[in-house]
């Protein structure tokens, strides 16, 4: 599954990449180089981040579902205790 970004997000990230290169590496790059770098990050780094986010969400949900037995239990026949 390829990571898809909106045009607006791509433009914002491209601008951020250009600014990063200028501030951190003292190198001015254009839109094309910034776009290529963004594409590289999305294809090479993005899947690892995405997979970790999914694993974290699954672990969180499994933990919450495990708590349902205690949190969502109401004893039956409580009106007239036996």
N, C-alpha and C positions, 0 to 999 in steps of 0.2 A: 504494500500500500504506500504509494508516494504521498509525501506531505504536500498538501495544497494550501497556498496562502492567497488571500485576496490581493488585488492589484495595489490597494491602499497600504496593506501591510508590507508588501514587497517594496514599495517606494519608501516607506518609513525605514525599513531595515537597511535598504541600500544607502540611504542618507546617513544612518547610524554607522554603517561600516566605513563609509568615506570619512566621517568625522573621527572614528577610532583610528584609522590608519594615519590621519593627519596628526592627531594628538599623541598617539603612543609610538608611532614609528617615524614620525616627521616625514611622511611621504604622502603626497597628494595623488589620489587615484580618481579615475573617472567613473561614470555610471556603469560602463560596460565591465570594467574590472571588478567593481563592487558587486554587480549582478552575478558574475561568474563565481565570485567568492561565496555569495549567498547560496547559489545553486550547489556548490560543493558542500557547504555546511549542511544543507537540507538533505542531500543524498548520503553523505558520509557520516555525519554526526547525529542528524535528526532522528534516524530510526532507533539508535541506542537510547536517546533521551525519551522518545515516545514509548518504547518498550518498558523502560524503567517506570515511567509515569503510570502505565497500565498495570504493571505488577504492584506498584504502591497502592493504586486504587482498589485492586482486587484484594490485597491483604487487609486494607481498611474495611472493605465491605464484609469480608469473611469474619473479621473480628466483631463487627457490629451484628451480623447475623447470629454468631455464636452467643451473643448476649441476649438475644430475643427470648430464649427460654425463661430466663429469670425476670427480665424486664416486662415481658408481655404475657405473663401467666396470671390467671385469676382462678382460684380454687372453685370448683363447682359445688353446688348444693350448700351454700354458705348461709342461707337464710335461717334454716333450722339446723344448727350444728348437731352432730350425733355424738 
